[in-house]
Amino acid sequence: MSGADAVEDAAPTSASKHQRPQNAVPPQPRTSNGEDATLAQLRHSRVFQAMSDAVIVCDLQGRVVDCNPAAESLFSTSLDQIRGRHPEEIPGMPSTATRADEVLSALQEHGRWSGDIPLPHPERAGETIGTAASSVFPVMDDGGEVVAFAGINRDVTAERATTAELARTAAELSHTASRLSMAEQRWRKLLDLAPNGFVLLSPESRFQLVNPAMCRIIGYSEQALLQMGAADITHPDDFGEELVLLGQLMSGRIERYTFEKRLITADGRTIWAQVAASLLRDDTGHPENILKMVEDVTERRLAAERMAAIIARAGDAFVGITVDGLVTEWNDAAEQLFGWSRQEALGQPLGPLILPPHRRPLYLEEMHELLRSRPDGTRDRPLEISALTRDRHEVKIELSLWRNHRSGVGSDGEFYAFARDRTEAVRLRRRQEGVVRAQQAIAEVELSAQKVMDAICEHAAQLTGAHLAMVEVQEGEEMACRACNEGTVVLNGIPLTGPDLVQALVGARQPFAGCLSGSSITQNASLICTDTETDARVNLEACRSIGARSMLVVPLRRGEAVPGVVKVIGDRPHQFTDEDRATLELLAAPFGAALTNAHSMEATYRQASTDPVTGLCNRAQATTELDRALLRLYRRGRRLTSYLAVFFIDLDRFKLANDTLGHAAGDRLAAPLIRKPGSGPASAWP
């Protein structure tokens, strides 16, 4: 049977989308290897129609003259609709018109142009739906003249495998006989310029067609490969697994498969390749050829392995999550942070695994927000959230969340997150904020020694978590409590709280030599008692009376002197740490300065308002105190039922003593008579 008869007998009986007019084809000459030219052209036409890359052929005026089904599918059009039109006039079709100078220059210098161009939206002008990798090159006739330009476009937004469609299209158009002479040259050039390997194998996996890219990948010449089979270049450890997939393909259980395997090159090296395979069947449904696209992914594989090793050993926890919240990645740091092993975590919902119940809705909202509003899949700044460990202990983590688009068009991809334990950082930040607040509060408090000491006690208790804080000063051979916070303490078996506790403790004294506060003043150093029951430096009886099991004492300095201390008390052993000590030491200077300023202000006020001889208030202060007393009575509403007594004391013949003996002698005479009992100088801040 002649080649024309074969084409005519094999032509489809019904019209199809890609069918050309069926004219009788005259006998064709033989090719250089003795093969019938008609059959060679027919085979390459199949390849053109089966290409997974979108191919557009334009004449020298830039008008479309042909395209393959992949182009029709990618750009949602048909050859009939676009033939004779310029690509930039066709909705949804990418164009290099805006880069004409660049394309022309590349064609003149290199014989081809490659680059990325946007995929326009087929319905909404000005919008794009992704990016296509495009390659433009001239198509020449037998005389070397340029007769057309071909463009190969691949949707790199998705990298969807379309080998099944390629196989079906190749089988459907396998007997098309039109335009064979031109197709032989045109599609051979396409195969020669394809960046990835293309092979056609027999059902027994023997090579029947290979392109130059495949030869470059594997290192064998075309002639050598045509004498070999797939098993000859496949790593032995991978051959068995692919053989199973090939059996399923031949039996019809699967239509295609994609498989990463190792290949052995001509010089003995091992490389990694991604193989996409599909089956071409004849009209009777029997396997005819195996079509494979081969991509060298060695560098990508090695980079992925390096990245996986880096992530596995990263100091931060790394977690991969599907859009449904299932864990896909879990590194060593994640095991250490959350307590779940990789085997336990993979495939589990992330929410119940590490998120507190009240946090889960917000976590889902963050993922949906990335899907809705962030094309690049990243979040502006990390989230700081609470998480749960395996033992349900709550930790603070900083979560850097982003989305991966590698799953392709129509898929939401995966989420990845780095999680950093911020528990200690958050605690330190809050401690620092507390220190700043304490400093501000002390600076703003009224310059009254008692109010300053009260504020010192309040903030010292808050910052250290103590249930009791007090200020003690040295008075002779004793330490006297001059202020404490309004906590809750069982004092000698009686629960006291608030003002009752303050009233009971302020004024209490203990021997200077037998207490931790005295030791702190003597050594001019901060001291910690981890357990009062075993520490000989403490007054055990006094500690037991207020339920103290641990203490921290920090000196309050006035210049070089140490007149007092701030002491915090805990109700359990080992309650205070070196960090608590550092915090109070940091505040000791502003505490001491504020207290010194308050006492200086009070001393100045006393000098301005009291008589230096008698210690009693002078006339101006007496008037002020009288006004205050009257105001208090008025506010109480007792103007008719309450009384205010004012005493005037006159010393008979005192003027005679002044006149005869002088004022200095008169002062010495009056002082013992007028001084208020118990009004001798006494200060809580010596």
C-alpha positions as a printed Julia matrix, in Angstrom:
686×3 Matrix{Float64}:
   0.0    0.0     0.0
   1.35   3.44   -0.89
   1.76   6.26    1.62
  -1.23   8.07    0.04
  -3.36   4.97    0.34
  -2.36   4.59    3.99
  -3.3    8.18    4.75
  -6.59   7.86    2.89
  -7.54   4.6     4.59
  -6.63   5.93    8.04
  -8.49   9.26    7.71
 -11.28   9.79   10.31
 -14.8    9.17    8.99
 -16.28  12.19   10.78
 -15.17  15.82   10.86
 -13.22  16.97   13.91
 -11.99  20.29   15.25
  -8.51  19.86   13.8
  -9.33  17.94   10.55
  -8.0   19.37    7.24
  -9.54  18.69    3.78
  -8.74  15.17    2.67
  -7.14  15.36   -0.77
  -5.34  12.53   -2.42
  -1.66  12.66   -1.55
   0.74  11.73   -4.35
   3.53   9.29   -3.65
   6.33  10.91   -1.64
  10.08  10.44   -2.0
  12.13   8.51    0.48
  14.07  10.22    3.32
  17.8    9.87    3.83
  17.36   6.88    6.1
  15.05   5.15    3.62
  11.81   5.97    5.41
   8.76   6.98    3.38
   8.6   10.84    3.55
   4.81  10.8     3.91
   5.04   8.64    7.0
   7.85  10.8     8.41
   5.83  13.96    7.86
   2.78  12.28    9.35
   4.73  11.3    12.45
   6.06  14.84   12.97
   2.59  16.27   12.39
   1.41  14.11   15.24
   4.17  15.47   17.38
   3.16  19.06   16.54
  -0.45  18.39   17.4
   0.58  16.61   20.61
   2.95  19.3    21.9
   2.06  20.38   25.42
   3.54  23.82   24.73
   1.32  26.31   22.91
   2.68  26.95   19.4
   1.63  29.89   17.21
   2.94  30.23   13.63
   2.78  33.66   11.98
   3.63  34.72    8.44
   6.17  37.42    7.69
   3.51  40.1     8.22
   2.9   38.83   11.76
  -0.51  37.25   11.04
  -1.45  33.87   12.51
  -1.35  31.08    9.92
  -1.41  28.03   12.17
  -1.51  26.94   15.81
  -1.61  23.69   17.68
  -4.41  22.44   20.02
  -2.4   23.41   23.09
  -2.5   27.03   21.9
  -6.24  26.79   21.24
  -6.76  25.39   24.75
  -4.43  27.84   26.51
  -5.89  30.93   24.79
  -9.53  29.66   24.71
  -9.85  30.04   20.92
  -9.62  28.07   17.7
  -7.53  28.28   14.57
 -10.55  29.41   12.54
 -11.06  32.34   14.91
  -7.47  33.61   14.91
  -6.17  32.75   11.43
  -5.08  35.9     9.61
  -5.08  38.09   12.73
  -2.21  39.63   14.65
  -1.72  38.17   18.16
  -2.11  41.57   19.84
  -5.62  41.8    18.31
  -6.76  38.49   19.84
  -8.26  38.64   23.38
  -6.47  36.37   25.83
  -3.4   35.82   23.61
   0.04  37.13   24.69
   1.97  39.36   22.33
   5.55  40.55   21.98
   4.4   43.72   20.19
   5.51  45.92   23.08
   8.96  44.31   22.92
   9.3   44.27   19.12
  12.75  45.92   19.1
  14.08  43.44   21.62
  12.65  40.46   19.7
  13.96  41.68   16.34
  17.43  42.31   17.75
  17.57  38.84   19.3
  16.4   37.17   16.09
  19.07  39.0    14.09
  21.89  38.24   16.54
  20.99  34.82   17.91
  18.38  33.4    15.54
  15.75  33.21   18.32
  14.26  35.18   21.21
  13.15  33.89   24.58
  11.5   35.72   27.41
   8.54  36.01   29.76
   5.34  37.73   28.65
   2.07  38.26   30.53
  -1.0   36.15   29.77
  -3.87  38.62   29.23
  -7.32  37.95   30.59
  -9.54  36.7    27.74
 -12.5   38.85   28.8
 -11.23  41.75   30.91
  -8.91  44.06   29.04
  -5.86  45.27   30.92
  -5.86  42.34   33.35
  -3.56  39.34   33.31
  -4.02  35.8    34.55
  -0.41  34.71   34.7
   2.89  34.52   32.84
   3.99  32.56   29.8
   7.55  31.6    28.9
   7.81  32.38   25.2
  10.36  31.47   22.54
  10.24  32.99   19.02
  12.32  31.71   16.09
  12.16  31.8    12.28
  10.93  28.87   10.16
  12.89  28.41    6.94
  12.22  26.48    3.75
  14.64  24.12    2.02
  16.43  27.09    0.47
  17.15  28.69    3.81
  14.64  31.48    3.34
  12.51  32.6     6.29
   8.88  31.72    5.43
   7.26  32.11    8.87
   7.88  32.76   12.54
   6.95  30.27   15.25
   6.35  31.05   18.87
   6.4   28.45   21.64
   4.51  29.49   24.77
   4.35  27.65   28.05
   2.1   28.64   30.95
   4.64  28.79   33.73
   2.0   29.99   36.17
   0.76  26.49   36.71
   3.11  23.95   35.09
   0.14  21.67   34.56
   0.95  18.34   33.04
  -0.94  17.92   29.79
   0.65  14.75   28.46
  -2.72  12.92   28.45
  -4.22  15.58   26.17
  -1.06  15.39   24.08
  -1.48  11.62   23.7
  -5.19  11.84   22.83
  -4.54  14.64   20.35
  -1.68  12.7    18.76
  -3.88   9.58   18.42
  -6.82  11.59   17.0
  -4.69  13.33   14.39
  -2.25  10.48   13.77
  -3.55   9.84   10.2
  -3.93  13.44    9.08
  -2.11  13.76    5.75
  -2.35  17.44    4.91
   0.62  19.76    4.78
   3.1   16.93    5.35
   6.09  18.44    3.59
   5.95  21.71    5.53
   5.15  19.92    8.78
   8.24  17.71    8.44
  10.56  20.7     8.48
   8.57  22.88   10.86
   8.01  20.41   13.67
  11.48  18.99   13.4
  12.77  22.47   14.17
  10.39  22.7    17.1
  11.79  19.46   18.51
  15.35  20.6    17.86
  14.78  23.87   19.73
  12.75  22.39   22.61
  14.55  22.99   25.93
  13.54  19.63   27.41
  14.11  16.1    26.22
  11.49  14.48   24.0
  11.51  10.74   23.32
   9.23   8.31   21.54
   9.56   4.7    22.58
   8.15   1.42   21.37
   5.84  -0.57   23.65
   8.99  -2.49   24.63
  10.58   0.83   25.78
  13.12   0.99   22.93
  14.01   4.47   21.7
  12.49   5.34   18.33
  12.84   9.13   18.35
  14.95  11.47   20.48
  15.51  15.2    20.18
  18.81  17.08   20.66
  17.87  18.18   24.17
  17.59  14.55   25.24
  21.01  13.87   23.77
  22.46  16.81   25.7
  20.85  15.67   28.94
  22.07  12.07   28.75
  25.33  12.58   26.85
  24.69   9.98   24.12
  24.38  10.73   20.43
  21.08  10.22   18.64
  22.42   7.18   16.81
  23.57   5.58   20.07
  20.26   6.17   21.82
  18.27   4.68   18.94
  20.12   1.44   19.6
  19.23   1.47   23.3
  16.22   1.14   25.56
  15.0    3.12   28.58
  16.4    0.5    30.94
  19.93   1.12   29.63
  20.03   4.68   30.99
  17.81   4.25   34.1
  19.39   3.81   37.53
  18.79   0.22   38.69
  17.23   1.34   41.98
  14.56   3.34   40.12
  13.82   0.99   37.25
  11.55  -1.31   39.24
   9.3    1.5    40.46
   8.9    2.95   36.98
   8.25  -0.52   35.59
   5.19  -0.75   37.85
   3.93   2.61   36.59
   4.59   1.58   33.0
   2.57  -1.59   33.5
  -0.36   0.4    34.82
  -0.07   2.75   31.84
  -0.03  -0.09   29.31
  -2.99  -1.81   30.97
  -5.06   1.37   30.94
  -5.29   1.67   34.72
  -3.72   5.13   34.51
  -3.58   7.56   31.58
  -0.27   9.2    32.45
   2.35   9.39   35.13
   5.01  11.83   36.3
   8.02  10.34   37.98
  11.37  11.63   39.22
  14.14   9.13   38.65
  17.89   8.89   38.29
  19.54   8.53   34.91
  23.03   7.25   34.12
  24.79   9.53   31.64
  27.27   8.44   28.98
  30.21   9.42   31.22
  28.82   7.46   34.19
  27.37  10.37   36.17
  24.04  10.08   37.94
  21.54  12.86   37.31
  17.92  13.43   38.33
  15.2   13.79   35.7
  11.47  14.39   35.85
   9.71  12.16   33.34
   6.14  12.78   32.19
   4.87   9.75   30.25
   1.69   8.95   28.35
   0.66   6.27   25.89
  -0.23   6.59   22.2
  -2.65   3.92   20.99
  -3.55   2.9    17.46
  -7.04   2.86   16.01
  -7.73  -0.51   17.58
  -6.74   0.69   21.03
  -3.49  -1.24   21.22
  -0.36   0.5    22.57
   1.63   2.02   19.72
   4.17   4.35   21.3
   5.19   5.67   24.67
   5.65   9.44   24.7
   7.98  10.91   27.31
   9.01  14.45   28.16
  12.27  14.52   30.13
  13.49  17.48   32.18
  16.86  17.59   33.94
  16.0   18.53   37.54
  19.38  17.7    39.1
  20.11  21.24   40.23
  16.57  21.76   41.45
  16.66  18.46   43.3
  20.0   19.21   44.92
  18.8   22.71   45.84
  15.64  21.24   47.34
  17.68  18.73   49.32
  20.0   21.46   50.55
  17.02  23.6    51.51
  15.36  20.65   53.23
  18.54  20.03   55.22
  18.74  23.71   56.16
  15.09  23.79   57.21
  15.45  20.54   59.14
  18.31  22.05   61.15
  16.92  25.58   61.37
  16.71  27.16   64.78
  13.11  28.2    64.14
  10.24  25.76   63.85
   9.13  25.2    60.24
   5.6   24.0    59.51
   3.87  23.29   56.2
   0.08  23.35   56.08
  -2.51  22.6    53.4
  -5.42  24.97   52.88
  -7.45  22.48   54.91
  -5.06  22.95   57.83
  -3.29  19.57   57.61
   0.41  19.46   58.49
   2.73  18.61   55.57
   6.11  19.74   56.96
   7.51  19.59   60.5
  11.21  20.09   61.24
  13.37  19.28   64.27
  12.86  22.71   65.81
   9.08  22.23   65.58
   9.47  18.95   67.48
  11.43  20.72   70.21
   9.08  23.71   70.41
   5.74  21.92   70.4
   6.71  18.46   71.69
   5.14  16.47   68.82
   7.38  14.26   66.69
   7.36  14.6    62.92
   5.61  11.26   62.53
   2.9   12.29   64.98
   2.34  15.72   63.42
   2.28  14.94   59.68
  -1.26  14.68   58.35
  -2.82  16.05   61.53
  -4.93  19.25   61.69
  -2.72  22.07   62.92
  -5.47  23.75   64.96
  -6.06  21.04   67.62
  -2.34  20.23   67.53
  -0.89  23.57   68.69
  -3.54  26.32   68.75
  -5.65  27.23   71.78
  -9.39  26.94   71.01
  -9.92  30.71   71.16
  -7.09  31.25   68.65
  -8.25  28.86   65.9
 -10.86  31.11   64.22
  -8.3   33.92   63.89
  -5.74  31.51   62.43
  -8.25  30.42   59.76
  -9.12  34.04   59.04
  -5.43  34.85   58.48
  -5.15  32.05   55.88
  -8.31  33.16   54.07
  -7.08  36.75   54.1
  -3.9   35.64   52.33
  -6.02  33.8    49.76
  -8.27  36.81   49.18
  -6.02  39.82   49.16
  -2.33  38.93   48.82
  -1.3   37.73   45.33
   2.25  37.08   46.47
   1.03  34.98   49.39
   3.02  36.77   52.09
   1.96  38.59   55.22
   3.21  42.11   55.93
   4.56  41.28   59.36
   4.74  38.27   61.67
   1.87  37.3    63.94
   2.52  37.08   67.65
   0.14  34.48   69.04
  -0.25  32.01   71.86
   0.35  28.34   71.08
   0.09  25.08   73.0
   2.78  22.45   73.48
   2.07  18.75   73.66
   1.69  18.97   77.44
  -0.79  21.87   76.86
   1.63  24.46   78.19
   1.04  27.85   76.59
   3.92  29.57   74.81
   4.16  32.82   72.88
   5.31  32.39   69.29
   6.08  34.71   66.4
   4.52  33.25   63.25
   5.78  34.26   59.79
   3.18  32.95   57.36
   3.22  32.79   53.56
   1.52  30.84   50.76
   3.16  28.63   48.15
   1.63  28.65   44.65
   3.47  25.63   43.29
   0.31  23.51   43.15
  -0.75  25.42   40.04
  -3.83  27.05   38.58
  -7.06  26.09   40.24
  -5.32  25.21   43.48
  -4.81  27.34   46.55
  -1.35  25.84   47.15
   0.07  25.32   50.63
   0.92  27.54   53.56
   4.34  27.62   55.15
   5.25  29.17   58.47
   8.34  29.79   60.56
   7.49  29.82   64.25
   9.86  31.34   66.78
   9.48  30.89   70.51
   8.93  34.38   71.88
   7.87  33.35   75.39
  11.05  34.59   77.04
  11.21  37.69   74.84
   7.59  38.58   75.64
   8.22  38.06   79.35
  11.35  40.25   79.23
   9.52  42.9    77.22
   6.71  42.99   79.75
   9.25  43.16   82.56
  10.97  46.09   80.82
   7.63  47.81   80.3
   6.91  47.32   83.99
  10.26  48.86   84.91
   9.51  51.88   82.73
   6.05  52.25   84.25
   7.52  52.02   87.73
  10.11  54.7    86.95
   7.44  56.97   85.51
   5.12  56.41   88.45
   7.86  57.16   90.98
   8.83  60.28   89.05
   5.22  61.51   89.01
   4.31  60.69   92.61
   3.86  63.56   95.06
   7.09  64.49   96.85
   6.01  62.91  100.09
   8.34  60.36  101.65
   5.47  58.13  102.68
   3.8   58.21   99.28
   7.1   57.5    97.54
   7.72  54.5    99.8
   4.16  53.25   99.22
   4.71  53.48   95.44
   8.04  51.65   95.73
   6.34  48.77   97.55
   3.47  48.56   95.07
   5.71  48.37   91.97
   8.29  46.08   93.56
   5.53  43.55   94.31
   4.09  43.8    90.78
   7.43  43.35   89.02
   8.59  40.34   91.04
   5.26  38.64   91.7
   5.8   38.93   95.45
   2.79  38.79   97.73
   4.39  41.33  100.08
   6.88  44.19   99.57
   8.13  46.67  102.18
  10.62  49.48  102.72
  12.76  49.13  105.85
  15.15  51.74  107.25
  17.88  51.53  109.84
  17.09  53.37  113.08
  19.91  52.83  115.53
  20.37  49.13  116.16
  17.03  48.2   114.62
  15.4   47.9   111.22
  12.01  49.59  111.1
   9.28  48.93  108.5
   8.13  52.3   107.12
   5.89  51.15  104.21
   4.36  48.03  102.66
   1.95  47.21   99.86
  -1.68  46.36  100.48
  -1.35  42.63   99.92
  -2.75  39.69  101.86
  -0.76  38.05  104.66
  -1.56  35.7   107.51
   0.07  37.5   110.42
   0.46  35.29  113.47
  -2.44  33.16  112.25
  -4.72  36.14  111.5
  -5.46  36.95  107.82
  -4.8   40.61  107.13
  -5.25  42.52  103.9
  -5.24  46.06  102.56
  -5.11  48.9   105.07
  -5.28  46.47  108.0
  -2.06  44.82  106.83
  -0.34  48.18  106.36
  -1.39  49.31  109.84
  -0.1   46.06  111.39
   3.3   46.03  109.67
   4.31  49.68  109.37
   6.34  50.55  112.46
   7.32  46.94  113.15
  10.96  46.54  114.18
  13.55  43.8   114.32
  17.21  43.74  115.42
  19.59  45.08  112.79
  22.2   42.39  113.38
  19.86  39.42  113.06
  18.01  40.02  109.82
  18.64  39.83  106.07
  17.91  43.56  105.64
  20.7   44.44  108.09
  23.12  42.16  106.23
  22.19  43.87  102.93
  22.98  47.31  104.41
  26.22  46.09  105.99
  27.44  44.47  102.77
  25.9   47.17  100.54
  24.67  44.38   98.27
  21.5   42.68   97.13
  20.76  39.4    98.88
  18.43  36.5    98.08
  17.12  34.02  100.6
  15.85  30.97   98.73
  14.34  29.31  101.81
  13.9   31.03  105.15
  13.7   27.69  106.96
  17.33  26.89  106.12
  18.96  30.34  105.86
  20.78  31.41  109.02
  20.88  35.07  107.93
  17.15  35.65  108.47
  15.04  36.29  111.55
  13.18  32.97  111.39
  10.57  33.94  113.99
   9.67  37.14  112.11
   9.55  35.23  108.8
   7.21  32.6   110.17
   4.92  35.25  111.63
   4.18  36.62  108.12
   4.44  33.34  106.17
   7.69  34.27  104.38
   9.52  31.37  102.7
  11.82  33.34  100.39
  13.05  36.94  100.27
  14.93  39.37   98.08
  16.51  42.48   99.63
  17.97  45.35   97.57
  19.72  48.39   99.15
  18.27  51.88   98.62
  21.26  54.2    98.4
  21.58  57.89   99.23
  24.96  58.83   97.81
  27.48  56.55   99.47
  25.17  55.79  102.41
  22.65  52.94  102.55
  19.91  54.11  104.91
  17.33  51.5   103.92
  16.25  48.6   101.72
  13.33  47.44   99.63
  12.39  43.88  100.51
  10.05  41.53   98.61
   8.66  38.41  100.27
   7.41  35.19   98.69
   5.23  32.5   100.21
   7.14  29.61   98.56
  10.83  28.63   98.45
  13.01  29.67   95.47
  10.42  32.19   94.32
  12.87  34.92   93.3
  15.49  34.74   90.56
  18.57  36.64   89.53
  16.37  38.41   86.99
  14.17  39.7    89.83
  17.31  40.86   91.58
  18.5   42.69   88.43
  15.1   44.32   88.0
  15.01  45.73   91.52
  18.66  46.78   91.31
  17.78  48.68   88.14
  15.05  50.49   90.02
  16.99  50.98   93.25
  18.71  54.15   91.99
  15.49  55.98   90.91
  13.73  54.67   94.03
  16.5   56.0    96.29
  16.71  59.31   94.43
  12.94  59.86   94.63
  12.93  59.07   98.33
  15.86  61.4    98.97
  14.15  64.2    97.06
  10.95  63.66   99.02
  12.78  63.88  102.35
  14.65  66.97  101.19
  11.37  68.58  100.21
   9.82  67.68  103.55
  12.87  69.05  105.4
  12.63  72.31  103.49
   8.92  72.51  104.21
   9.54  71.92  107.93
  12.11  74.7   108.04
   9.66  77.1   106.4
   6.68  76.15  108.56
   8.11  75.47  112.07
   9.77  77.5   114.79
  13.46  76.51  115.02
  13.51  76.82  118.8
  10.37  74.99  119.83
   9.76  72.76  116.84
   6.14  73.91  116.75
   4.47  75.38  113.65
   4.98  79.09  113.13
   2.21  81.64  112.74
   1.8   81.12  108.94
   1.62  77.35  109.31
  -0.73  77.65  112.26
  -3.11  79.73  110.13
  -2.92  77.16  107.31
  -3.59  74.25  109.66
  -6.53  76.11  111.21
  -8.04  76.63  107.72
  -7.61  72.95  106.91
  -9.28  71.87  110.13
 -12.26  74.14  109.49
 -12.55  72.78  105.92
 -12.55  69.19  107.17
 -15.38  69.98  109.58
 -17.35  71.66  106.82
 -16.97  68.68  104.48
 -18.17  66.31  107.16
 -21.37  68.29  107.53
 -20.87  68.83  111.26
 -20.8   72.59  111.39
 -23.38  72.65  114.21
 -22.44  69.51  116.14
 -18.61  69.46  115.95
 -16.14  71.81  117.55
 -12.62  72.96  116.96
 -10.61  73.98  120.03
  -7.83  76.55  119.8
  -5.57  77.1   122.81
  -3.63  80.3   123.46
  -0.79  79.93  126.01
   0.79  83.05  127.55
   3.93  82.91  129.71
   3.67  85.49  132.47
   6.51  88.0   132.67
   8.37  86.3   129.77
   8.98  89.7   128.21
  10.97  90.67  131.31
  13.35  87.73  130.73
  13.89  88.77  127.12
  14.45  92.39  128.05
  16.88  91.73  130.89
  18.72  88.58  129.79
  18.46  88.9   125.99
  16.56  86.9   123.36
  19.07  84.07  123.26
  18.57  83.43  126.96
  14.82  83.8   126.5
  14.86  81.11  123.79
  16.76  78.73  126.04
  14.27  79.39  128.8
  11.17  78.93  126.62
  12.27  75.84  124.69
  11.83  73.26  127.5
   8.51  74.78  128.47
   6.91  74.95  125.01
   8.37  71.97  123.05
   5.69  69.38  122.26
   6.26  66.15  124.16
   7.73  63.49  121.84
   8.43  65.99  119.1
  12.16  65.33  119.03
  13.78  64.78  115.62
  12.89  61.35  114.17
  13.12  60.38  110.53
  12.36  57.25  108.5
  15.16  58.26  106.13
  18.19  59.19  108.34
